[in-house]
Amino acid sequence: MHLVKKKKRQPIAKSELKAICIDDFALKKGQRYGTIMIDADSRRVIDMIESREADDVASWLKGYPGVKFVSRDGSTTYANAIDEALPDAAQISDRFHLLQNLTKKAKVCFQRIFQGRIKIPMTSGANYIKHVMSVGTTREKILLIKRLKAEGRTNSEINAITGARLQTVKKYIEMDESLIPKDKQSTVRGREHEIAVQKTMARVNRVKELSNNGVSVYAIAKETGFTCNTVKIYLSDDFTPVTGNYGKKGKGKLSKYQETVLRMRAEGKTYKEIFDTIKAEGYTGTEDAIRGFISKERRIRADILKNTKDGEKTELIDKKWVLRLLYKPFKEVSALTKEQFSAILKEYPKATVIFKMVNRFKGLVSRRDINALSKWIEDALALDVEELVTFANSLKNDIAAVRNALLYDYSNGIAEGSVNKVKVIKRIMYGRCSFDLLKNKTLCLESYKRIN
């Protein structure tokens, strides 16, 4: 039997290269970076260098004078290097990175506008009952059951609606008004939160006072020691002293079971019953952690709703469901109803503007509508949303590459995939390889069609 040696792929001549993608990759975590080049037509790795500095990249690219198209991310370093080495080549900004940068800007804006929980008017009576029975105080539960009884409900109906046991329903209905416990005005953690808010507002008031006296942002920053960006945030109309992470559910052993805990509490289940249920599902924490979680939920709810007018019914929506709409269509976010989303947009008009602008940009990128791009940039610059203005300016400063992204099919997706495969090669060698060995092994595997 004659063994036929597998024919090695011939290297691509530099003069044959017409379109390339370049991207950076980490050599040592947080220390050194390299740059990789991929032929956009054959999808093969062509070359790698141990740098991403503009001068080094420019010198490297000069060795490929026949290149007519270069796909890259939004890096100004690469843009300047390409301008110097290949002045006649068309630079193409990566569409994925454009969309990613816009959604990141939108998230930063939402972080400023929203707390961890978003307060909106109650959209459903069922939501209100579920909310009170899961994290409401004893007083709220008693008053709710008494109100349902006053509406003519039977004890069995109240049991079905609230999930409270029949004995509990009967006890609360018969309880004298004088015996209904009062809500605690605040807890230790609640008072700490109030003090932190007061300190923040003292700084904000000082900044606003200086601004009202005609002092510039730069001068205010110099006098107060705050950064210019912080001063601008304090002066914005939508500033809130409560951090955007306040009320955000933390990660831990209980995190994946939090919704189950809240649902079971709303159904009137005891902590022991909840603990046994989620333990069977894999929970490894303690029963006390469940009690602590409910206590924290109750405190956060009280903090957020303390300025609510008497008789006004409100509900809290987790901010993460709203942020998820930046990436997914509404039908895939099952935890948010149309009524709740409409209420959020009504309560926070700036959120409406951001969603409209994000969806408009996604649409023009999807349609490759070059004519709509200039109008979008013009409208974004006219808005009072600093994050969108910053993004629009970045598009304006790199407008030729952004236009080419809509005009040509090239993208940096090939480069991202190749970088991931280079990472695999590094791991196979336990990260101990020199750059020359990494480069030679990558190109060798590439020539034998082992990657890409």
C-alpha positions as CSV (number, residue, x, y, z in Angstrom):
1,M,0.0,0.0,0.0
2,H,1.3,3.4,-0.9
3,L,0.7,6.2,1.5
4,V,-0.2,9.5,-0.2
5,K,1.3,12.4,1.7
6,K,-1.3,15.1,2.4
7,K,-0.5,18.1,0.2
8,K,0.2,21.2,2.0
9,R,-1.7,24.4,1.1
10,Q,0.5,26.8,-0.7
11,P,1.0,30.2,1.0
12,I,-0.8,33.2,-0.4
13,A,1.5,35.6,-2.1
14,K,1.5,39.1,-0.6
15,S,0.7,40.6,-4.0
16,E,-2.4,38.4,-4.2
17,L,-4.0,39.7,-1.0
18,K,-6.9,42.1,-1.8
19,A,-8.9,42.1,1.5
20,I,-7.7,41.5,5.0
21,C,-9.0,41.6,8.6
22,I,-6.8,42.6,11.5
23,D,-7.5,42.3,15.2
24,D,-5.5,42.2,18.4
25,F,-5.1,39.3,20.9
26,A,-3.6,38.9,24.3
27,L,-0.1,37.3,24.6
28,K,0.1,37.7,28.4
29,K,-3.0,38.6,30.3
30,G,-3.1,42.4,30.8
31,Q,0.5,42.9,29.7
32,R,1.3,42.2,26.0
33,Y,-0.7,42.1,22.9
34,G,-0.2,40.9,19.4
35,T,-1.9,41.6,16.1
36,I,-3.3,38.9,13.7
37,M,-4.0,39.3,10.0
38,I,-6.5,37.1,8.1
39,D,-7.2,36.9,4.4
40,A,-10.9,38.0,4.2
41,D,-11.5,36.0,1.0
42,S,-9.9,32.6,1.8
43,R,-10.4,33.1,5.6
44,R,-6.8,32.0,6.3
45,V,-4.5,33.4,8.9
46,I,-1.7,35.2,6.9
47,D,0.6,36.6,9.5
48,M,1.0,37.7,13.2
49,I,3.2,40.2,14.9
50,E,4.1,40.7,18.6
51,S,2.7,44.2,18.9
52,R,-0.3,46.4,18.4
53,E,1.5,49.8,18.5
54,A,0.7,52.0,15.6
55,D,4.3,52.3,14.3
56,D,4.8,48.5,14.4
57,V,1.5,47.8,12.7
58,A,2.2,50.4,10.0
59,S,5.6,48.9,9.2
60,W,4.1,45.5,9.1
61,L,1.3,46.5,6.8
62,K,3.7,48.2,4.3
63,G,4.8,44.7,3.4
64,Y,1.3,44.1,1.8
65,P,1.0,46.9,-0.7
66,G,-1.7,45.1,-2.8
67,V,-4.3,45.2,-0.1
68,K,-7.4,47.2,-1.1
69,F,-9.8,46.5,1.8
70,V,-9.0,46.3,5.5
71,S,-11.7,45.3,8.1
72,R,-11.0,46.4,11.7
73,D,-12.8,47.3,14.9
74,G,-13.1,50.9,16.1
75,S,-9.5,51.2,17.2
76,T,-7.9,54.5,16.3
77,T,-4.5,52.9,16.6
78,Y,-5.3,50.6,13.8
79,A,-7.0,53.3,11.8
80,N,-3.9,55.5,12.0
81,A,-1.6,52.6,11.1
82,I,-3.6,51.7,8.0
83,D,-3.8,55.4,6.9
84,E,0.0,55.5,7.0
85,A,0.8,52.1,5.5
86,L,-2.1,51.7,3.0
87,P,-3.5,55.2,2.2
88,D,-5.4,53.9,-0.8
89,A,-7.1,51.0,1.0
90,A,-10.7,51.2,2.1
91,Q,-11.1,50.8,5.8
92,I,-14.2,48.9,6.9
93,S,-15.5,49.2,10.5
94,D,-16.9,46.0,11.9
95,R,-20.7,46.1,12.1
96,F,-20.8,43.9,15.3
97,H,-18.5,46.2,17.1
98,L,-20.7,49.2,16.1
99,L,-23.8,47.6,17.5
100,Q,-21.9,46.4,20.6
101,N,-20.6,49.9,21.3
102,L,-24.0,51.4,21.0
103,T,-25.7,49.0,23.3
104,K,-22.9,49.5,25.9
105,K,-23.5,53.3,25.7
106,A,-27.3,52.6,26.2
107,K,-26.6,50.4,29.2
108,V,-24.5,53.1,30.8
109,C,-27.3,55.6,30.3
110,F,-29.9,53.2,31.7
111,Q,-27.6,52.6,34.7
112,R,-27.8,56.3,35.4
113,I,-31.6,56.5,34.8
114,F,-32.8,53.4,36.6
115,Q,-32.1,51.9,40.0
116,G,-31.7,48.1,40.3
117,R,-35.6,48.1,40.5
118,I,-37.8,50.3,38.4
119,K,-40.9,51.7,40.1
120,I,-44.0,52.0,37.9
121,P,-47.7,52.3,38.6
122,M,-49.3,48.9,39.2
123,T,-50.4,47.3,35.9
124,S,-52.3,44.4,37.3
125,G,-54.2,43.7,40.5
126,A,-52.7,40.1,40.4
127,N,-49.2,41.6,40.3
128,Y,-50.0,43.7,43.4
129,I,-51.3,40.8,45.4
130,K,-48.3,38.6,44.4
131,H,-45.9,41.4,45.3
132,V,-47.5,42.0,48.7
133,M,-47.7,38.3,49.6
134,S,-44.1,37.6,48.6
135,V,-42.2,40.5,50.2
136,G,-44.8,42.7,51.9
137,T,-44.9,43.4,55.6
138,T,-47.3,41.7,57.9
139,R,-49.3,44.9,58.1
140,E,-49.7,45.1,54.3
141,K,-50.8,41.4,54.1
142,I,-53.4,42.0,56.8
143,L,-54.8,45.1,55.2
144,L,-54.9,43.4,51.8
145,I,-56.9,40.4,53.1
146,K,-59.2,42.7,55.0
147,R,-59.8,44.8,51.8
148,L,-60.6,41.6,49.8
149,K,-63.1,40.6,52.5
150,A,-64.6,44.0,52.4
151,E,-65.1,43.5,48.6
152,G,-67.3,40.6,49.4
153,R,-64.9,37.7,48.8
154,T,-65.3,34.5,50.8
155,N,-62.5,33.1,52.9
156,S,-61.9,30.3,50.3
157,E,-61.7,32.9,47.5
158,I,-59.2,35.0,49.5
159,N,-57.2,31.8,50.1
160,A,-57.1,31.1,46.3
161,I,-56.3,34.7,45.4
162,T,-53.5,35.3,48.0
163,G,-52.2,31.8,48.7
164,A,-52.5,32.4,52.4
165,R,-53.7,29.5,54.6
166,L,-57.4,29.5,55.5
167,Q,-56.5,29.7,59.2
168,T,-54.3,32.8,58.5
169,V,-57.1,34.4,56.4
170,K,-59.6,33.9,59.2
171,K,-57.1,35.3,61.8
172,Y,-56.3,38.4,59.7
173,I,-60.0,39.1,59.0
174,E,-61.0,38.9,62.6
175,M,-58.0,40.9,63.9
176,D,-58.9,44.2,65.6
177,E,-57.5,47.4,64.0
178,S,-55.6,48.2,67.2
179,L,-53.8,44.9,67.0
180,I,-52.5,45.3,63.4
181,P,-48.7,45.7,63.8
182,K,-47.1,49.0,62.6
183,D,-44.4,48.9,59.9
184,K,-40.9,49.6,61.1
185,Q,-39.9,53.1,60.1
186,S,-36.4,52.0,59.0
187,T,-33.7,49.3,59.6
188,V,-30.0,49.7,60.3
189,R,-29.2,49.1,56.6
190,G,-32.0,51.4,55.6
191,R,-30.6,54.2,57.7
192,E,-27.2,53.6,56.2
193,H,-28.7,54.0,52.8
194,E,-30.4,57.2,53.7
195,I,-27.2,58.7,55.1
196,A,-25.3,57.8,51.9
197,V,-28.0,59.4,49.8
198,Q,-27.9,62.6,51.9
199,K,-24.1,62.8,51.5
200,T,-24.4,62.5,47.7
201,M,-27.1,65.1,47.6
202,A,-24.9,67.5,49.6
203,R,-22.2,67.2,46.9
204,V,-24.8,67.6,44.1
205,N,-26.3,70.7,45.7
206,R,-22.8,72.3,46.0
207,V,-22.1,71.6,42.3
208,K,-25.5,73.0,41.2
209,E,-25.0,76.1,43.4
210,L,-21.6,76.8,41.7
211,S,-23.2,76.2,38.2
212,N,-26.1,78.6,39.0
213,N,-23.4,81.2,39.8
214,G,-22.0,80.9,36.3
215,V,-19.0,78.7,37.2
216,S,-17.9,76.5,34.3
217,V,-17.8,72.7,34.5
218,Y,-14.0,72.7,34.4
219,A,-13.8,75.3,37.2
220,I,-16.3,73.3,39.3
221,A,-14.2,70.2,38.9
222,K,-11.0,72.0,39.9
223,E,-12.6,73.5,43.0
224,T,-14.5,70.4,44.2
225,G,-12.0,67.8,43.2
226,F,-14.6,65.9,41.2
227,T,-14.0,64.8,37.6
228,C,-15.6,66.8,34.8
229,N,-17.7,63.8,33.9
230,T,-19.0,63.5,37.5
231,V,-19.9,67.2,37.5
232,K,-21.8,66.8,34.2
233,I,-23.7,63.8,35.8
234,Y,-24.6,65.8,38.9
235,L,-25.9,68.6,36.7
236,S,-28.0,66.3,34.4
237,D,-31.8,66.5,34.8
238,D,-32.1,62.7,35.2
239,F,-29.6,62.4,38.0
240,T,-30.6,60.3,41.0
241,P,-28.5,59.9,44.2
242,V,-29.4,56.2,44.4
243,T,-26.8,54.1,42.6
244,G,-28.0,52.2,39.6
245,N,-27.0,48.9,41.3
246,Y,-29.2,49.6,44.4
247,G,-31.8,46.8,44.6
248,K,-29.9,44.6,42.2
249,K,-30.1,40.9,43.2
250,G,-26.6,39.7,44.1
251,K,-25.1,36.4,43.0
252,G,-24.6,33.5,45.4
253,K,-25.9,30.1,46.2
254,L,-29.4,31.4,46.3
255,S,-29.3,33.4,43.1
256,K,-30.7,30.8,40.7
257,Y,-33.6,30.0,43.1
258,Q,-34.6,33.6,43.9
259,E,-37.7,33.7,41.6
260,T,-38.8,30.3,43.1
261,V,-38.4,31.7,46.6
262,L,-40.5,34.8,45.8
263,R,-43.2,32.7,44.1
264,M,-43.5,30.3,47.0
265,R,-43.6,33.1,49.5
266,A,-46.5,34.6,47.5
267,E,-48.2,31.3,47.7
268,G,-47.9,31.4,51.5
269,K,-45.3,28.7,51.9
270,T,-43.2,28.6,55.0
271,Y,-39.4,29.1,54.9
272,K,-39.0,25.4,55.8
273,E,-41.2,24.3,52.9
274,I,-39.2,26.6,50.5
275,F,-35.9,25.4,51.9
276,D,-36.9,21.7,51.4
277,T,-38.1,22.4,47.8
278,I,-35.1,24.2,46.5
279,K,-32.7,21.9,48.4
280,A,-34.1,19.0,46.4
281,E,-33.3,21.1,43.2
282,G,-29.7,21.5,44.2
283,Y,-29.6,24.4,46.7
284,T,-26.6,24.0,49.1
285,G,-27.2,27.1,51.3
286,T,-29.0,27.5,54.6
287,E,-32.6,28.3,55.5
288,D,-31.4,31.5,57.2
289,A,-30.1,32.7,53.9
290,I,-33.6,32.5,52.5
291,R,-34.9,34.5,55.4
292,G,-32.2,37.1,54.9
293,F,-33.0,37.3,51.2
294,I,-36.7,38.0,51.9
295,S,-35.7,40.5,54.6
296,K,-33.5,42.4,52.2
297,E,-36.2,42.4,49.5
298,R,-38.6,43.8,52.0
299,R,-36.1,46.6,53.0
300,I,-35.3,47.5,49.4
301,R,-39.0,47.6,48.5
302,A,-39.7,49.9,51.5
303,D,-36.7,52.2,50.6
304,I,-37.9,52.6,46.9
305,L,-41.6,53.0,47.7
306,K,-41.3,55.2,50.8
307,N,-42.1,58.4,48.8
308,T,-45.2,56.8,47.2
309,K,-48.4,58.7,47.8
310,D,-51.0,57.1,50.1
311,G,-53.3,54.8,48.1
312,E,-51.0,54.7,45.1
313,K,-50.3,51.1,44.0
314,T,-46.9,50.6,42.5
315,E,-44.8,47.6,41.4
316,L,-41.1,47.1,41.0
317,I,-39.5,45.6,37.8
318,D,-36.0,44.2,37.8
319,K,-33.8,46.4,35.6
320,K,-32.2,43.4,33.9
321,W,-35.3,42.6,32.0
322,V,-35.4,46.1,30.4
323,L,-31.6,45.9,29.6
324,R,-32.3,42.5,27.9
325,L,-34.5,44.3,25.4
326,L,-31.3,45.9,24.0
327,Y,-30.2,42.5,22.7
328,K,-33.4,40.5,22.3
329,P,-36.9,41.0,20.8
330,F,-39.7,41.7,23.2
331,K,-41.3,38.2,22.7
332,E,-38.1,36.6,24.1
333,V,-38.3,38.5,27.4
334,S,-41.1,36.6,29.1
335,A,-40.7,38.3,32.5
336,L,-41.9,41.6,31.2
337,T,-45.4,42.3,30.0
338,K,-46.4,44.9,27.3
339,E,-48.3,46.8,29.9
340,Q,-45.3,47.0,32.2
341,F,-42.9,48.0,29.4
342,S,-45.4,50.8,28.3
343,A,-45.6,52.0,31.9
344,I,-41.7,52.1,32.1
345,L,-41.5,54.2,28.9
346,K,-44.2,56.5,30.2
347,E,-42.5,57.0,33.5
348,Y,-39.0,57.5,32.0
349,P,-39.3,59.4,28.7
350,K,-35.6,59.3,28.1
351,A,-35.7,55.5,28.0
352,T,-38.2,55.8,25.1
353,V,-35.7,58.0,23.2
354,I,-32.8,55.6,23.8
355,F,-34.8,52.5,22.7
356,K,-36.0,54.4,19.5
357,M,-32.4,55.4,18.6
358,V,-31.0,52.0,19.3
359,N,-33.7,50.3,17.2
360,R,-33.2,52.9,14.4
361,F,-29.5,52.2,14.2
362,K,-30.0,48.4,14.3
363,G,-32.5,48.8,11.4
364,L,-30.2,50.9,9.2
365,V,-27.3,48.6,9.8
366,S,-29.5,45.6,8.9
367,R,-30.8,47.3,5.8
368,R,-27.3,48.7,4.9
369,D,-29.0,52.1,4.6
370,I,-26.1,54.6,4.0
371,N,-28.5,57.5,3.5
372,A,-30.1,57.0,6.9
373,L,-26.8,57.0,8.7
374,S,-26.2,60.8,8.4
375,K,-29.7,61.5,9.6
376,W,-29.2,59.2,12.6
377,I,-26.0,60.9,13.6
378,E,-27.6,64.3,13.2
379,D,-30.5,63.3,15.4
380,A,-28.3,61.7,18.0
381,L,-26.1,64.8,18.3
382,A,-29.2,66.9,18.9
383,L,-30.3,64.8,21.9
384,D,-29.7,65.6,25.5
385,V,-28.2,62.1,26.1
386,E,-24.5,62.3,26.6
387,E,-23.8,58.6,25.9
388,L,-25.6,58.8,22.5
389,V,-23.8,62.0,21.6
390,T,-20.5,60.4,22.4
391,F,-21.3,57.4,20.2
392,A,-22.5,59.7,17.4
393,N,-19.3,61.7,17.5
394,S,-17.2,58.5,17.3
395,L,-19.2,57.5,14.1
396,K,-18.6,61.0,12.7
397,N,-14.9,60.9,13.4
398,D,-14.7,57.5,11.6
399,I,-17.4,58.1,9.0
400,A,-15.6,56.7,6.0
401,A,-15.0,53.3,7.7
402,V,-18.6,53.2,9.0
403,R,-20.0,54.0,5.6
404,N,-17.9,51.2,4.1
405,A,-19.3,48.8,6.8
406,L,-22.7,49.4,5.2
407,L,-21.4,49.2,1.7
408,Y,-19.2,46.1,1.8
409,D,-19.9,42.6,3.1
410,Y,-16.5,42.2,4.9
411,S,-16.5,42.0,8.7
412,N,-14.2,41.2,11.5
413,G,-16.1,38.0,12.5
414,I,-13.4,35.9,10.8
415,A,-10.7,37.6,12.9
416,E,-12.6,37.1,16.1
417,G,-12.9,33.4,15.3
418,S,-9.2,33.1,14.5
419,V,-8.3,34.8,17.7
420,N,-10.3,32.3,19.7
421,K,-8.5,29.4,17.9
422,V,-5.1,31.0,18.7
423,K,-6.2,31.1,22.3
424,V,-6.8,27.3,22.1
425,I,-3.3,26.8,20.8
426,K,-1.9,28.8,23.7
427,R,-3.8,26.7,26.2
428,I,-2.6,23.5,24.6
429,M,0.9,24.7,25.3
430,Y,-0.1,25.9,28.8
431,G,0.7,29.5,27.9
432,R,4.4,28.8,28.1
433,C,5.2,29.2,24.4
434,S,7.2,32.1,22.9
435,F,5.6,34.3,20.4
436,D,7.6,32.8,17.5
437,L,6.5,29.3,18.5
438,L,2.9,30.4,18.7
439,K,3.1,32.1,15.3
440,N,4.8,29.1,13.6
441,K,2.4,26.6,15.1
442,T,-0.6,28.7,14.1
443,L,0.5,29.2,10.5
444,C,1.5,25.5,10.3
445,L,-1.9,24.3,11.4
446,E,-3.5,26.8,9.1
447,S,-1.5,25.5,6.1
448,Y,-2.8,22.0,6.8
449,K,-6.4,23.2,7.1
450,R,-6.5,22.4,10.8
451,I,-8.1,25.7,11.7
452,N,-10.5,28.0,9.8
